[in-house]
Amino acid sequence: MTRIVMFVLAAVGWLHAQPVTPKLDQNLHSTLWMQTSAEYAAITTQTYRAAGLALAAALADPNWTAAYEQTNDFRTLPPAVILDLDETVLDNSPAQARLIQSGKVYTEEGFIAWVKESRAGAVPGAVEFLHAAHLKGVALYFISNRVCNPADAEDATVAVLKKLRIPFADDRLLCKTAGSNKTDRRKAVAERHRILLLIGDDFNDFTAVPDVVEERAKLQEFYGPMWGTKWFVLPNPVYGSWERAIGTDPAKKLRALRP
């Protein structure tokens, strides 16, 4: 065997022996920020504390409502707060971390499998706020696009809420229906309760909005008086309708940047 052939074979063997650098996932930095940064926990805690202050003002004002679906005479109705679950109350970042480490992509089936583990943690500040509101006699409604069955004591979402000691009633967990639009479920709550606050991590947790960047920006400005007074939004840089508005293709995301 010639020296050249031996050198080529040795080089090929060396290359195969080197560890393969994993493909950089688009959500690596976002997930790390949510899991490790002091800033993320500070922001969510700050948001829930501000919501607690607004709650006191809302309880004292019978003309106060946070829901545009509230068109009835709500002044004598019992008070309620509506919250989203995922990335608002429940922290699912370990599921995203698994996807990044394995090189897999999100699928609805994969998320359902994660939900069944009942391993989600609590978003910092959420549990304290929920207990304070519960002690004030405020009904807590969770409107989620999870697939769940609140009437089943063995349901995985019910189990994780109980494990985290979150005040919970099975008739106040409104799971995914035929579609993901939450308007009808907010209307149903508004028929029986005066809605004091809305809390979520996606624009659609507050009102239905189109998946169009420019239209969303206009609506964000239009609803300006609601933010931080009656509507409280938690940061979620990993997923949401904001991403659908841009498109998940990396090339489209690059074109959406504004240098």
Secondary structure as UniProt FT lines:
FT   HELIX           3..17
FT   TURN            26..27
FT   HELIX           28..36
FT   HELIX           38..60
FT   TURN            62..63
FT   TURN            68..69
FT   TURN            75..76
FT   STRAND          79..83
FT   TURN            87..89
FT   STRAND          90..91
FT   HELIX           93..102
FT   HELIX           108..116
FT   TURN            117..118
FT   STRAND          121..122
FT   TURN            124..125
FT   HELIX           126..135
FT   TURN            136..137
FT   STRAND          139..143
FT   TURN            150..151
FT   TURN            153..154
FT   HELIX           156..163
FT   TURN            164..165
FT   HELIX           170..172
FT   STRAND          173..174
FT   HELIX           183..190
FT   TURN            191..192
FT   STRAND          194..200
FT   HELIX           203..205
FT   HELIX           213..222
FT   HELIX           224..226
FT   TURN            228..230
FT   STRAND          231..233
FT   HELIX           241..246
FT   HELIX           250..256
//
